[in-house]
Amino acid sequence: MRIGVDIMGGDTPPNELFSAVYDAAEAFAPSVSFVVFAQEKNIVSLETRTRANIEFVSAKEIITMEDPPLLAVRRKKESSICLGIKALKEKKIDAFVSLGNTGALIASAMMALPTLPSIERAALIATLPTAEERVSVLDVGATVGCKPHHMVQFSRLGAAYKKCIEGVELPRVGLLNIGVEQQKGTGELRDAYRQLEALTQEGHFHFVGNVESTEVFRGQVDVLVTEGFTGNVFLKTVEGVSTFIVDYLQQAIAEHLDSEEVRRALEELKTKIHYAEYPGGLLLGVDGVVVKCHGKSSPKALFNGIKGAKACVENNVVSKVSACLLHSS
């Protein structure tokens, strides 16, 4: 297995992020190798710390967070993102992990890779803890302002993922909205509601209706569907609140309740809710394993993204979801 890792374009310096690749190369079996995409000046400083199962690909350009995504992909074909997606398309790597410009990563993947059966737009899927089982949320940033039939496709993608990968026999699908009533929300949401209500009769998933954000973490749904703008705001709000809670508790405990038991409980909470503990967002819907990590990712967060990409390859996620979509179409 060969995993490509783009260490350019994030908030953390590439030289620091490389430690995640190095740690993964040490932790995983020798059969797993890594291809690091970086600019030449970074590669020169990193080659002294490399291992036999790590190689480098020099990127002549970099797509920044400020670059217009589609224009950048068209003009910067020698960037780390474009070179990584090209390598994935040509089967030179089995998975690609990046923490760079989300729009550019999605655009490059959608332009280069085929989509899965009956899917027009790919979606970023993020899995979050709840009071019951985990909930998979999509889209959390790939398609902004999508149409109702795209949200229906996201429902089918999420249900296929839950059924084929996590073994949920009849996934419960909910539509993120401002109220549970059918008439709530925008015209697009109301249209998507009607289409999903009709689809649930086919028996591939159970549409539970609209779900308010306050109810998501009670564990009432297995799949939460929304369009990319709202999904990204929702995800980042969750990340911000969870970080605030962990930081606040750490400070309070250090000042008033410092004990081994409390510290252990806090670490368990942090493992459950902090975004750095999760393996990034999988771009579901394209024929290839593409994992998008947070632009602010620390080496630990990137390591978990690499770990998640490895698990996707080992579990044949793309081929299983594709087969499930064919069966349900």
N, C-alpha and C positions, 0 to 999 in steps of 0.2 A: 504494500500500500504506500502511495506517495501523496502527501498532503502539502498543498501550496499555502504559504502564509505571506500575506501582504502586511508589512510592518510600517508602511508609509501613510501619511495623511491624518493620523490621529493626534490627540493632544499630548500623548506621552512620547518622549523621544524614541526613535527607532532602536538606538543602542540599548535602552532599558527594556523595550518590548522583546528584543531578541532573547532575553533570558527565559521567556516563556517557551520559545522554540527549543532552546537548549535543554530546559527541564523536561520537556515532552520527549525529546530525543533520548534522554537518559531513562525516563520512566516507562516508555512504551517498549514493546518487543523489537528486536533488531530488524524484523521484517518491515517495520514502519520507517519510512524515510521522509525527509522534509525538503521542500524547495522554497527558499526565502526570496521574495521579490522586494528589492530595495534599490536605492540609488547607489551609484558607484562609490561615492565618498563614504557612505555608511558601510558598504561591503568591505572596503579596505580595512576599516577599523574592527570589523567583526570577524574577519577570516582567521585572526589569531586565536579566537575562542571557539572555533568550529569543531565539528566531529565528523566521522566518516559518513554518517547517515544524514548530513546536512549539506546541501549545495545552494548556490546563489544564482539568481538571474538579475542582471543589471537592468534597471529601468532608467531610461534617459529623461523621462518626464515624471511629474507628480501631479495628480489631481487634488487640489486643495478643497477644503470644505466650502470655500467661497465660490468655486467654479460652477457655472451653470452645467448641470449634469450631462444633458444630451450633447451640448456643444463641446464639452470637454472630452467626451468619449469619441466624438468624431474627429477632433483635432489632435488629441493626445493619445495616439494609438500605441506609443511606446511607454505609456505610464504603467505603474505597477498593477493597477486594477485591470487594465485592458490586456496586459501580458498574462496575468493570472487566469482570466476568463478564457483567453485564447488557448492556453495550455490545457485547461479543463475540457474545452471543446475538442481538442486534438488528442484527448485521452493520455496526455503526458503526465497528468496528475489525476488523482481520484476524488479530490475535494479541494475547495478553495476557501480560505478564511481571510476576511479583511475587516478592518475597522475604519476604513476611509469613507469618502463621500458616499452616502447611502444611495442617492439618486443616480450617481454615476455607476455604482456597482450594479444596481437593478437594470439600468438602461443597457449596460454592456452585456449582462447576462441574457436579457430579453432579446437583444439583437443577434447574439451569437448562438444561443442554445434553443433547441426545439422545446415547445411547451408540451405538457402531458395531455392525454386524450380529453377532449371537450373543454379544455382550459384555455382562455384567451389571455388572462393576466395572472402573473405569479403573485404570491402574497408572502410577506414575512410573517412567520408564525413564532410566537413566544409562549412558553409554558410557565405558568405561575402556580404557586401553592394556594390552596383554599382550606376551609375547615373540613372538607371531605377529601375527594380526589383532586388531582391537579386539573386546571383549566387551560386549554390551548386557545390563545387569542390571535385572530388574524382578520384583517391585515394590520400590522403595526408600523407601516411606513413605506410599503412598496408602491401602492397605487393611491394617489391622492385624488379625491373627488370622483370615485368610480361610480358606475351606473348600477342599477338594481340587479341586472343579470350577472354582474361581476361578483356582487355580494353572495348571490346564489351559488356561483362557482366556488367562492371561498368556503361556503358551507359544505359543499361536496368534498373539497380538498381537506378541510379540517376533520370531517366525519371519516373520510378514508384513512387519514393519519391515525385517528384514535382507534379505529377498528383494526387496521392491519398492523400497526406498530405497537399500540398499547393494549390491544385485546378487549376493547370496549365493544360489546356485542351490538348494542343499539345506542350510538352516541346521542346525547341530548344537546341540541343546538339552540342557542339563544342569539337574538339580535340586539346589540347594544343600542339603547334609546333613552329618552328623557322620561319615559313613563311606560307602564306595562300595557296600557290600552292600545288596541290595534290602530286607532286613528292618530296616535301620537307621532311626532317627528316630522321630518321633511317628506316631500312627495316621493323621493327616491326610497326612503325607508319604508313608507307605507306600501309602495309597489313591491319591494323586496319581501315584505311580510306576506303579501298575498301569494307570491310565487313560492315561498318556502312552505307556506301552509298547504299548498297543493302538492308540493314535492314529498312532504312527509308521509303522504298516503302510499308512496311506493315502498316504504319500509326499510330504506337504507339508513335513515336517521330519524330521530323524533324532534320535531320543531316545537320548543316550549313557548315560543312567542318572544315578546320584548323583555329585555332585562335591564334594569337600572344599574348604574355603576356601583351603587351602595350595596347591591345584592350579590355582586359577582363572587365575592370571597366567602359566601356561605356554602358554595359548592353545589349550586342548583343546576349548573350546566357543565358539560364536558368541553364544548366548543363555543366560544364567544366570537361573533362575527361583526365586523364594522369596516368602514373604509379607512384608507391609510392615514389620513390626517387625524381623524378622531382617535384611531387606534394608537398612533404615535404619542398624542397628547396623553391619552389614558395610561400608556406604559410608562412614560416619563414622570407622570404624577405619582404613580405607584412607586417608582424608583426613588423619587424625592422624599416621599413620606416614609418609606422604609428606612432610608438613610438617616433621616431626622430621628426616627424612633430609636434606632440602634445607637446613634451618637449620644442622644439624650440619656438613654439608659446606662450607657457606659460611664458617662460622667457622674450620674446620680449614684451608681453603684460604687464607683471609686471613692466618692465622698462619704457615703453613708452606710452602704451594705456590702462592703467588700468581704467576700467569702468564696471558697472554692466551689461550693454548690451553685451559688448565684452566678459566678463567672462561667461555669459550665452551661448553665441554662441560657445565658446571654449568647454564648457561642452557638448553641443550637438554634436560637432565634435568628441570629445573623446568617447562619447557613441556609435557613429556610427562606428568608425574605430579601437578602441583599443581592442586587443585580450582578455583582462580581462573581457570585457563586453559580450563576446560570450560564449555559453554553451558547449565549448569543441567540440570534434569530435565524432560523433556517428559511431560505428562500424556497418555498414550496410551490411547485407548479412548473418548474423547468427540469429538463433532463440533465441533471447534474447536481452535485452536493455543493451548495454555496451557503456559507455561514457568515452573517454580518454581526460583528461585535460592536459594542458601544464605542463611539468616538472617543470617550474619556477612559476607555479600558486601561486598567493597570495590567502588569504582567500576569497577575493571577487570573484576571478576567479573560485575557487572551488565551492563557493555558486552558481554561475551561471551554473556550470556544473551539480550540484545537481538539480537545477531548471529545466534544460534542460532534465535531465533523468526523472524527474517527469512528464513533459509535454509529453514525448515519451510514457510513460505508460498510461497516461490519454487518449491520442489520438490513442492508439492501433497502433502505427506506424509499428511495426513488422508484425502484422497480416494483416494490410492493404497493405503494400508493397508486402507481400507474395501473397495475393490474386490478386494483380495487375500483378505480374509476371506470375502467372498461367494463367491469362486471355490473356496475350500477348505472351505466348509461343506456 
